Amino acid sequence: MSGLKHLFGALLRMTALPLLRAAGGFVWSLLVPSLRVLAGVSIIAGSVALASDLSPIGMGGPVQLKPTPVLSHWHQIAPASLDATRGFIEKRMRPWVWEAVSAPLKLPSFVFFVLLGFLLGYLGRHRRQVVIFAN
């Protein structure tokens, strides 16, 4: 029985693993540029959010920043979606999970999106390949 198990294991290694590696390389080659694009979009969204927070200022008035949290924007744009997400997380998981998930969403919008953009940009960076020669 163990000989049959080793045979199937060897067949799996010979056939499936190269296909999985090829598929993984293909997915990775699509994922990295997508992360860079999402990083750029996120930083642009952060810039727009900063401009939105500065826009209520009059032409001659003092410069005042009134940051708006992401949750506030989400509630203004799609309150049903926010309530459905909160209900789903609290129903399927514990209520403290919603508190943990919503904690970063309480940051000002421009800070959240710029940090998200930097994180996505870091994940999508060009990796330097190190070539080691052993003699």
Secondary structure as GFF3:
##gff-version 3
##sequence-region A 1 135
A	DSSP	alpha_helix	2	54	.	.	.	ID=ss1
A	DSSP	alpha_helix	70	77	.	.	.	ID=ss2
A	DSSP	alpha_helix	79	92	.	.	.	ID=ss3
A	DSSP	alpha_helix	95	102	.	.	.	ID=ss4
A	DSSP	three_ten_helix	104	106	.	.	.	ID=ss5
A	DSSP	alpha_helix	109	123	.	.	.	ID=ss6
###
